[in-house]
Amino acid sequence: MFLAQVVSTTLSCFIQIMVLNGALNNIEGVCTLEQPESLLGAILLFGLGAIVPIIIYYAGKRWPNSIAKHLMAPLIFGGAGMIPPASPLNYLTWGMVGYLFQYRIRSRHFAWWSRLNFLTSSSLDLGLALATLVVFFAFTLRSIDPPPGGE
């Protein structure tokens, strides 16, 4: 079983890197000053990234029994930065799956969770990467321009 986890995680890493490199090499103007929003978006996000951890810290102090004590701004912004085309639907789905596996299943079926959680996580990552590849090649091989905003 450990070998299956290692192979699926390694394959997932390579596929995600290939997708990232494919996007960087085939999207016009990505990561350049000629992008539509160029530097203004980066400045706004930098300011937001400087303010949000302070807000989370004081919210955790003000309401110690709330969910604010579990929020971590670097993880929130890091997730948004690692997968640029992610939409709020992606985060909602990830949140629901995370809640299901990290809270509900872990508290009710701990033996199953501790044995198969890593394998489930790796397979979900691999499924996402493979679906991204299929969609990417379906668009590029047929010369179809995706709708603006990924809708």
C-alpha positions as CSV (number, residue, x, y, z in Angstrom):
1,M,0.0,0.0,0.0
2,F,2.9,2.4,0.7
3,L,4.2,1.9,-2.8
4,A,0.8,2.9,-4.2
5,Q,0.9,6.1,-2.1
6,V,4.5,6.9,-3.3
7,V,3.7,6.2,-6.9
8,S,0.5,8.2,-6.9
9,T,2.0,11.2,-5.1
10,T,5.1,11.2,-7.4
11,L,2.9,11.0,-10.5
12,S,0.7,13.7,-9.2
13,C,3.7,16.0,-8.7
14,F,5.0,15.5,-12.2
15,I,1.6,16.0,-13.8
16,Q,1.0,19.3,-11.9
17,I,4.4,20.6,-12.9
18,M,3.7,19.7,-16.5
19,V,0.4,21.5,-16.4
20,L,2.0,24.6,-14.9
21,N,4.8,24.6,-17.5
22,G,2.3,24.1,-20.3
23,A,0.3,27.0,-19.1
24,L,3.3,29.3,-18.7
25,N,4.6,28.4,-22.1
26,N,1.3,28.6,-24.0
27,I,-0.6,31.5,-22.5
28,E,0.3,34.8,-24.1
29,G,1.5,37.5,-21.7
30,V,1.4,35.4,-18.6
31,C,3.6,36.9,-15.8
32,T,4.7,39.9,-17.9
33,L,4.0,43.6,-17.6
34,E,1.8,43.4,-20.7
35,Q,-0.9,41.5,-18.8
36,P,-4.2,43.3,-18.5
37,E,-3.9,44.0,-14.8
38,S,-0.1,44.1,-14.7
39,L,1.4,45.6,-11.5
40,L,-1.8,47.0,-9.9
41,G,-3.2,43.6,-9.0
42,A,0.1,42.6,-7.4
43,I,0.2,45.8,-5.3
44,L,-3.4,45.3,-4.1
45,L,-2.7,41.6,-3.2
46,F,0.5,42.6,-1.4
47,G,-1.5,45.1,0.7
48,L,-4.2,42.5,1.3
49,G,-1.6,40.0,2.4
50,A,-0.2,42.4,4.9
51,I,-3.5,43.3,6.5
52,V,-5.4,40.0,6.6
53,P,-3.0,38.2,9.1
54,I,-3.4,41.1,11.5
55,I,-7.2,40.9,11.2
56,I,-7.2,37.1,11.7
57,Y,-4.9,37.5,14.8
58,Y,-7.1,40.1,16.5
59,A,-10.3,38.2,15.6
60,G,-8.8,35.1,17.2
61,K,-7.9,37.1,20.3
62,R,-11.4,38.7,20.4
63,W,-13.3,35.5,19.8
64,P,-11.1,32.6,21.1
65,N,-13.8,29.9,20.6
66,S,-14.5,30.9,16.9
67,I,-13.1,29.4,13.7
68,A,-10.8,32.5,13.5
69,K,-8.2,30.8,15.7
70,H,-7.8,28.1,13.1
71,L,-7.4,30.4,10.0
72,M,-3.9,30.9,8.6
73,A,-3.5,33.7,6.1
74,P,-0.3,32.2,4.5
75,L,-2.1,29.0,3.8
76,I,-5.1,30.8,2.3
77,F,-3.0,33.0,0.1
78,G,-0.5,30.3,-0.7
79,G,-3.3,28.1,-2.0
80,A,-4.6,30.9,-4.2
81,G,-1.1,31.6,-5.5
82,M,-0.3,28.0,-6.4
83,I,-3.2,27.4,-8.7
84,P,-3.8,30.7,-10.6
85,P,-7.0,29.7,-12.4
86,A,-8.8,28.5,-9.2
87,S,-12.2,30.0,-8.6
88,P,-14.3,30.3,-5.5
89,L,-16.0,27.0,-6.6
90,N,-12.7,25.3,-6.3
91,Y,-12.2,26.5,-2.7
92,L,-15.7,25.7,-1.7
93,T,-15.3,22.1,-3.0
94,W,-11.9,21.8,-1.3
95,G,-13.4,23.1,1.9
96,M,-16.3,20.6,1.8
97,V,-14.0,17.7,1.1
98,G,-11.5,18.8,3.7
99,Y,-14.3,19.2,6.3
100,L,-15.7,15.7,5.4
101,F,-12.3,13.9,5.6
102,Q,-10.6,15.9,8.3
103,Y,-13.5,16.3,10.8
104,R,-16.4,14.0,10.1
105,I,-14.6,10.8,8.9
106,R,-11.6,11.3,11.2
107,S,-13.8,11.6,14.3
108,R,-16.1,8.7,13.5
109,H,-13.9,6.2,11.6
110,F,-10.4,7.0,12.8
111,A,-8.8,3.6,11.9
112,W,-10.0,3.8,8.3
113,W,-9.0,7.5,8.1
114,S,-5.5,6.9,9.5
115,R,-5.0,4.0,7.1
116,L,-6.4,5.5,3.8
117,N,-6.4,9.3,4.2
118,F,-3.1,9.9,2.4
119,L,-4.0,7.6,-0.4
120,T,-7.4,9.3,-0.8
121,S,-5.7,12.7,-0.9
122,S,-3.2,11.7,-3.5
123,S,-5.8,10.1,-5.7
124,L,-8.0,13.3,-5.5
125,D,-4.9,15.4,-6.5
126,L,-4.1,13.1,-9.3
127,G,-7.7,13.1,-10.6
128,L,-7.6,16.9,-10.6
129,A,-4.4,17.0,-12.5
130,L,-5.5,14.5,-15.1
131,A,-8.8,16.3,-15.6
132,T,-6.9,19.5,-16.0
133,L,-4.7,17.9,-18.7
134,V,-7.7,16.5,-20.5
135,V,-9.5,19.8,-20.5
136,F,-6.3,21.7,-21.6
137,F,-5.6,19.3,-24.5
138,A,-9.2,19.2,-25.5
139,F,-9.1,23.0,-26.0
140,T,-5.6,23.2,-27.5
141,L,-5.9,20.3,-30.0
142,R,-9.1,21.7,-31.4
143,S,-7.9,25.3,-31.3
144,I,-10.8,26.5,-29.1
145,D,-10.3,29.6,-27.1
146,P,-11.7,29.1,-23.6
147,P,-14.3,31.6,-22.4
148,P,-12.9,34.6,-20.5
149,G,-12.5,34.0,-16.8
150,G,-12.7,30.3,-17.2
151,E,-16.5,30.2,-17.1
